[in-house]
Amino acid sequence: MSAIGTQVTLVALQFVVLDLLAGSATEVGWVTSARWLPYLLFGLVVGALVDRARRRPTMIASDLVRFGVLGVLAVLGLSGTLDLPTLLVLVMVLGAAGLVNDAASMAFVPRLVPGSRLQHAHSRIDTSDAVAQVGGPALAGVLIRTLGAPVALLADAVSYLFSAAVAVSLRDVPDPSPARERARLSGDILEGLRWVYRTSGLAKVAIATHVWFVAQALLMVALVPFAVLGLELSAAQVGVALAVGGAGAVVGASVTTWVGRRLGTIGTIATCYVLSAVGALVVASAALAPAKWGAVGLVALGQALHGMAMGASNSHEMSFRQLLTPDHLQARTNTFLRSANRGVLVVMAPMAGVVADRLGFVVALAAAGVVFAVAAALLPKVRRSGSTSGRLEHD
């Protein structure tokens, strides 16, 4: 439910900028950057703190904060008193609550699911999120067209309230880790960083993923302004195109375990990165479409390919990371890597907006395709192991 609401907000915030505040791709880039800035500023600290805290109550509290922030945003938008600085501050608070929730919820999953079922569990989570990507943008398009973007934000606020209520019903799991002497917070942070980038074997995949997020920043900042300002598509048409991307994610998440048995973990991730590169280039080609619905079709196809890639790759990345990581480092590992990735978005999103406005949307989208391909090339080389699981070992 909250994932559906999140998809609504992703679209609605951009329409708030473009329509309500009469902004451009540059302003969309600043709002995108503000959403992920807390990951860059506070990710290391939050990861260490959540490893010390009870994870389920943290999930509940952060959902309630997001409910409140979106409610305030909606009220300001409906009253006509919202301006860009206020929007940026509230979006930053929303991002901070999301950072805390991500740290707690991702670290909670390995306590509920045995290691042998972890990849399959993440693929189910991804399928749920992918279904939200189908319904969320379409719902956003309808809400924005009929009731306005602020009301669409209210829908997401209610979804977080529902999410908190469901989290209350989850069984809490006691800390399975042996009692440890609590180090200084700075020591916990350094321990997590050393684990991620030196001793765990995650470094090469982590760096490739950081580069992937450079491409994602270009794509996510340029896409909606390209559709609205460049192709002159309506909110409903944009919603349809984005919903098709969600359908692709459903397909990707549904087949990811089967693909992983044949290509292995790293092979699956590399294939998905290449598929994202193709998807970005297909979206860029919509500028050449002779008719508006042809442009809608190309944007939708490109989004479907990119969505399929994300739906198929994420569960392998998450299970690869979590199977290597002991419980007492789970929140730090997940949050440090996620924070670094979102930090890339913070830095790149404003630059992507400038690229889109100065050089054109097509250039920004084509650049995204190239960088996705570079990310695939940076993944570690793989070789078949002798097992029947089809996993790939990496160097």
Secondary structure, 3 states (H helix, E strand, C coil): CHHHHHHHHHHHHHHHHHHHCCCCHHHHHHHHHHHHHHHHHHHHHHHHHHHHCCHHHHHHHHHHHHHHHHHHHHHHHHHCCCCHHHHHHHHHHHHHHHHHHHHHHHHHHHHHCCHHHHHHHHHHHHHHHHHHHHHHHHHHHHHHHHCCHHHHHHHHHHHHHHHHHHHHHCCCCCCCCCCCCCCCHHHHHHHHHHHHHHHCCCHHHHHHHHHHHHHHHHHHHHHHHHHHHHCCCCHHHHHHHHHHHHHHHHHHHHHHHHHHHHHHHHHHHHHHHHHHHHHHHHHHHHHHCCCHHHHHHHHHHHHHHHHHHHHHHHHHHHHHHHHHCCHHHHHHHHHHHHHHHHHHHHHHHHHHHHHHHHHCHHHHHHHHHHHHHHHHHHCCCEEECCCCCCCEEEC
